[in-house]
């Protein structure tokens, strides 16, 4: 994987751009919102929890459960009405693991109960809804735009939380599969961020203590990769891994996963399936 740096100048093109952000009230979503505003961009935010101060006083916001299509549709309509356009979409909403499939929970009849799919519903179905709406509304923009998805290091690594890891593998597959349907056929780009251990509400305090605080990066780090993927018009079908302030490009280039697959299978990237 190829390492690179992100300067403040790399983010300046977000000025006057409109970004719809889900999961905006904390963690990576809030850090990204603040970074966009700091560089002159505009945000329409959503979350189940309200925005904190001072953003609550100035940033347009809707309470949205991303599992609900109608609520997400209302969000995009409101953003378009507020700003007249949408330039970028940050599909960031996500929650912690819910089930391991090892539970022996019983239903009211004493039979094995089905697994709780809440994490998959939020992290995957909610993301699918955001991306579909993003494609529809970005098509209306004469200059096109981009979608950034919050994946994870668990998108490509073995990680014990079953439903969470499954959902993050899936959103990487979503980015990979949509890449060939968008740019250059449509003026739309799609990319993903893959944060390593990051200090957000998803990681419980006991896990932080067990892993060690020194292993965690600030949400400001993956936020920089998210905004870069919006501003750099050459980046499409990429996933940026962030770890303790370092940035690595995972997908493209000779050292990326696609290059590895090409060499392993002995065929060009256009044939890698």
Secondary structure, 3 states (H helix, E strand, C coil): CEEECCCHHHHHHHCCCEEEECCCCCHHHHHHHHHHHHCCCEEEEEECCCCCCCHHHCCEEEECCCCCHHHHHHHHHHHHHHHCCCCEEEECCCCCCCCCCCCCCECCCCCECCCCCHHHHHHHHHHHHHHHHHHHHHCCCCCCEEEEEECCHHHCCCCCCHHHHHHHHHHHHHHHHHHCCCCCCCCEEEEEEEECCECCCCCCHHHHHHHCHHHCECHHHHHHHHHHHHHCCCCCCCEEEEECCEEEECCCCCCCHHHHHHHHHCCCHHHCC
